[in-house]
Amino acid sequence: MKLALIGGGGVRAPEFVRGALAFAADLKLDEICLMDVDAGRLEVIAPLCAEVVRQAGSPFNIRQTTDLDEALRGAGMIVTTIRVGAEGGRVLDERIALRHNVLGQETTGPGGFSMAMRSIPAIIHIADRAEKLAPDAWIFNFTNPAGLVAQALHEAGYRRVVGICDSANTAQQEIAGWFRVETQAVKTEVFGLNHLSWTRAARLHGRDVLPEVLHNADFINRTHLRFFGPEVVQRQGMFLNEYLFYYYFREVALERIQHEELTRGEEIQQINEQMFAALRGLPPAEGLAVHHEYQSRRSASYMAYAESDEQLRRERMQAMVSAPLQHEVGGYAGVALQAGLALTQDRPLRIGLNVANGGAIAGMRDDDIVEITCEVDGRGIRPITIGDVPEDAYLLMRTVKRYERLAARAILERDRQLAVEALVAHPLVGSYALARALVNEYLEAHSRHVGTWV
C-alpha cells in the first residue's frame, strides 16, 4: 500500500514515519510519499525520514514530491497535516486576538477561525484531487482546527474524510497507563466536539473505573487534569479535554498568555527556525539526533502556562526537555495508523474520532461533526450511542457547533458578514464590534492565502 503524507515537510514527519514502522507489515505498506509545497523544508525533513526507515531495515520506501497529484495517485491511505501560512500565520492569529484581549489559541475561538480560513480551501482541494486519483482511500485529517475542517468538508459533500486528534483519546491512554494495561483494554465513552470533549466512562474488565481515578489526587496531578484542580474535575465527574481550560478558565488563560514574552506561535517559530538552520548540511543520522532535541524542546512548553504551580511548571518543562524521545506510536500518527489498519484490514478498533453524529449524541444534528468514541472495522466507522449528556456540556457543544456551522459556511462562501455572525456566536467572542474588527484584521493579514471576500 502507498501512504501519502500531505504536509510531509513538517517537523513531525519523522515521528510519523517511525510510528508507521510498527504498522508496515500489517498495512502491507511499501511506500510513504512525503508531499509538501515547501521544497526547502522537504529537502531537510525527507532524508531524516529515509534514515529512520534505513535504520529499521528499509521495510518500505520513502519518496518526496512537491506535486500533489503525484503524491495522491494510487494512494491507499492519505494523511493531511498542513499549515497554510506556516508558523508566521499562527503568530498573526495569536497576536491579532491578543491585541483585542481575547484568546488567540490556534484552534479555539478567533485564532481557530483564522486558521480555518486558510486550512479549509486547501484541504478541500486535496480532497477533490483525492476523489479523482485515489477514490478508495480514506483521508485522515490532522490539519487544525480539525473539527471545523471536518465540518466544512462534510458540508461540501466529502464522506471519506475523518478528523483525527490525539487529545480525543487521552483519557483512555492515561487510565490504561495508570492501571498498567494495554490501551484497548480500557473502553472509554468520549463525546463532544474537537478540543471540546468529555469522557464520561472508562470501563476496565467491565467496571467503570473513572469515578475512582477522578477522586485520586495522584492521578489528577500526573495528568493535565491538574490544570483544572480536583474541585472542578470532581464537580464535572468526567475526564476533561485539556482545551476546556480555555472555556472554564478563560480569564486565567488569557492573563497568563499575555504575561508570556512570546506567544506559543512565536516560540514554535523560533524553535523551528533554529532547528532547520541546525539541520541543513548535517548527515541524516546526526540530523535525527538534532531533530529529537528540538522536538523535545517544543513539547516541553505545550500548555505550560496552564500550570498554576510555578515550581511544578519548571520541573515539568525540565523533565520533558531531558527525557528521551518515546518510540511508542502516539500522537496523530497513532490515531491515523490504527484507524487506517482497522478500516483496510478489518481489525476491530475502539477509538475517538471526529465524524458525523448520526444520532449518537441526543440533541445534536445527524450531520454535526462530533468528537466521539467509534467502533472501526472493515465495514466502516460507527460512533457509539451516547444518548443524553449533561446539560452544561450539551449547551456549550450546541453553542460552539453553531459557531462551527456558521464559520464553515462563511469560509466556503467567502462571506465576510457571515464570518462576523460566526464569531459573535462563539462564547469566547460574543460581540459584533469585536467580531467585525477581528474578521477585518484577519482578512487583511491573510489576504494572500484567503483571497477576496464579499
Long-range contacts (C-beta under 8 A, 24 or more apart in sequence): 1-27, 1-28, 1-29, 1-30, 1-31, 1-76, 1-77, 1-344, 2-30, 2-31, 2-32, 2-33, 2-74, 2-75, 2-76, 2-77, 3-27, 3-29, 3-31, 3-32, 3-33, 3-75, 3-76, 3-77, 3-78, 3-79, 3-340, 4-32, 4-33, 4-35, 4-71, 4-72, 4-75, 4-77, 4-78, 4-79, 4-134, 4-137, 5-32, 5-33, 5-34, 5-35, 5-79, 5-81, 6-35, 6-36, 6-68, 6-71, 6-72, 6-78, 6-79, 6-80, 6-81, 6-82, 6-126, 7-35, 7-36, 7-80, 7-81, 7-82, 7-83, 7-143, 8-32, 8-33, 8-34, 8-35, 8-36, 8-42, 8-45, 8-46, 8-49, 8-64, 8-71, 9-34, 9-36, 9-38, 9-39, 9-40, 9-41, 9-42, 9-44, 9-45, 9-46, 10-36, 10-41, 10-45, 10-81, 10-82, 10-83, 11-45, 11-272, 11-275, 11-291, 11-294, 11-295, 11-298, 12-81, 12-295, 12-331, 12-332, 12-333, 13-45, 13-46, 13-48, 13-49, 14-45, 14-48, 14-49, 14-52, 14-288, 14-291, 15-295, 15-331, 15-333, 16-79, 16-81, 16-332, 16-333, 17-49, 17-52, 17-53, 17-62, 18-52, 18-327, 18-329, 19-329, 19-330, 19-331, 19-333, 19-334, 19-337, 20-60, 20-333, 20-337, 21-52, 21-53, 21-56, 21-59, 22-329, 22-337, 23-329, 23-337, 23-338, 23-340, 23-341, 24-59, 24-60, 25-59, 26-341, 26-345, 26-347, 27-77, 27-337, 27-340, 27-341, 27-344, 27-345, 29-59, 29-60, 30-60, 30-61, 31-60, 31-61, 31-62, 31-63, 32-60, 32-61, 32-62, 32-63, 33-63, 33-64, 33-65, 33-70, 33-71, 33-75, 34-62, 34-63, 34-64, 34-65, 34-71, 35-64, 35-65, 35-66, 35-67, 35-68, 35-70, 35-71, 35-72, 36-64, 36-66, 37-66, 38-86, 39-66, 41-276, 42-66, 44-276, 44-279, 44-280, 44-287, 47-284, 47-287, 48-279, 48-284, 48-287, 48-288, 48-291, 50-284, 51-284, 51-285, 51-287, 51-288, 52-288, 54-284, 55-285, 68-125, 68-126, 68-129, 69-129, 69-133, 72-126, 72-129, 72-130, 72-133, 72-134, 72-137, 73-133, 73-134, 74-133, 74-134, 75-130, 75-133, 75-134, 75-137, 76-134, 76-136, 76-137, 76-344, 77-137, 77-138, 77-140, 77-336, 77-340, 77-344, 78-126, 78-130, 78-134, 78-137, 78-138, 78-139, 78-140, 79-139, 79-140, 79-141, 79-142, 79-332, 79-336, 80-123, 80-126, 80-139, 80-140, 80-141, 80-142, 80-143, 81-142, 81-143, 81-332, 82-119, 82-122, 82-123, 82-143, 83-143, 84-118, 84-119, 84-122, 84-449, 85-118, 85-446, 85-449, 87-265, 87-268, 87-269, 87-272, 88-269, 89-114, 89-115, 89-118, 89-446, 89-449, 90-115, 90-264, 90-265, 90-268, 90-269, 91-263, 91-265, 91-266, 91-269, 92-442, 92-445, 92-446, 93-265, 93-442, 94-263, 94-264, 94-265, 94-266, 95-263, 96-438, 96-441, 96-442, 96-445, 97-438, 98-257, 98-258, 98-263, 100-434, 100-437, 100-438, 101-254, 102-254, 102-428, 102-429, 102-434, 102-438, 103-246, 103-250, 103-253, 103-254, 103-257, 103-428, 104-257, 104-263, 105-243, 105-246, 105-253, 105-264, 106-144, 106-145, 106-264, 106-265, 107-144, 107-145, 107-146, 107-194, 107-195, 107-243, 108-145, 108-195, 108-243, 108-246, 108-428, 109-246, 109-426, 109-428, 109-429, 110-423, 110-426, 110-428, 110-429, 110-438, 110-442, 112-144, 112-145, 112-148, 113-148, 113-407, 113-419, 113-422, 113-423, 113-426, 113-438, 113-442, 114-442, 114-445, 114-446, 115-144, 115-145, 116-145, 116-148, 116-149, 116-152, 116-407, 116-408, 116-411, 117-411, 117-419, 117-442, 117-443, 117-446, 117-449, 117-450, 118-446, 118-449, 118-450, 119-143, 119-144, 119-145, 119-149, 120-148, 120-149, 120-152, 120-153, 120-408, 120-411, 120-412, 121-411, 121-450, 123-149, 123-152, 123-153, 124-152, 124-153, 124-156, 124-158, 127-153, 127-156, 127-158, 127-161, 131-158, 138-162, 138-339, 138-340, 138-343, 138-344, 140-164, 140-335, 140-336, 140-339, 140-340, 142-332, 142-336, 145-194, 145-195, 146-194, 146-195, 146-354, 147-193, 147-194, 147-195, 147-196, 147-354, 147-369, 147-371, 147-404, 148-194, 148-404, 148-407, 148-408, 150-194, 150-354, 150-355, 150-369, 151-368, 151-369, 151-404, 151-405, 151-408, 152-408, 152-411, 152-412, 154-356, 154-367, 154-369, 155-367, 155-405, 155-408, 155-409, 155-412, 156-412, 162-339, 162-353, 162-354, 162-355, 162-381, 163-194, 163-353, 163-354, 163-355, 163-369, 163-371, 164-332, 164-335, 164-336, 164-339, 164-353, 164-354, 165-194, 165-195, 165-332, 165-335, 165-352, 165-354, 165-371, 166-330, 166-331, 166-332, 166-334, 166-335, 167-195, 167-197, 167-241, 167-242, 167-243, 168-194, 168-197, 168-241, 168-335, 168-351, 168-352, 168-353, 168-354, 168-371, 169-335, 169-351, 169-352, 170-223, 170-224, 170-239, 170-241, 170-242, 171-199, 171-202, 171-210, 171-239, 172-199, 172-202, 172-352, 173-330, 174-219, 174-222, 174-223, 174-239, 175-202, 175-204, 175-209, 175-210, 175-213, 175-239, 178-213, 178-219, 178-222, 179-204, 179-209, 184-349, 184-350, 187-350, 188-239, 188-352, 188-373, 189-373, 189-384, 189-386, 190-352, 190-371, 190-372, 190-373, 191-360, 191-361, 191-370, 191-371, 191-372, 191-373, 191-386, 191-389, 191-393, 192-241, 192-370, 192-371, 192-372, 192-393, 192-397, 193-369, 193-370, 193-371, 193-397, 193-400, 193-401, 193-404, 194-354, 194-369, 194-371, 195-241, 195-243, 196-241, 196-243, 196-244, 196-247, 196-371, 196-396, 196-397, 196-400, 197-241, 197-352, 197-371, 198-236, 198-238, 198-239, 198-240, 198-241, 198-244, 198-389, 198-393, 199-238, 199-239, 200-237, 200-238, 200-386, 200-389, 202-239, 210-238, 210-239, 211-237, 214-238, 214-239, 224-303, 224-306, 226-307, 226-308, 226-312, 227-303, 227-306, 227-307, 227-308, 229-308, 238-390, 238-393, 242-303, 242-306, 245-303, 245-306, 246-428, 247-396, 247-427, 247-428, 249-306, 250-428, 253-305, 253-306, 256-305, 256-306, 257-305, 260-305, 264-301, 267-301, 268-298, 271-297, 271-298, 272-298, 292-325, 295-325, 296-320, 296-321, 296-323, 296-325, 297-321, 339-376, 339-381, 342-376, 342-377, 342-378, 343-376, 343-377, 343-378, 343-380, 343-381, 344-378, 345-378, 346-377, 346-378, 346-379, 347-377, 348-375, 348-376, 348-377, 349-375, 349-376, 349-377, 350-374, 350-375, 350-376, 351-376, 353-381, 353-383, 355-381, 355-383, 356-383, 357-383, 358-383, 359-385, 360-384, 360-385, 360-386, 361-386, 361-387, 361-389, 361-397, 362-386, 362-387, 362-388, 362-389, 363-388, 363-389, 363-394, 363-398, 364-397, 364-398, 364-401, 368-401, 368-405, 369-404, 370-397, 396-427, 399-425, 399-426, 399-427, 400-426, 400-427, 414-450, 414-451, 414-452, 414-453, 414-454, 415-453, 415-454, 416-440, 416-443, 416-453, 416-454, 419-453
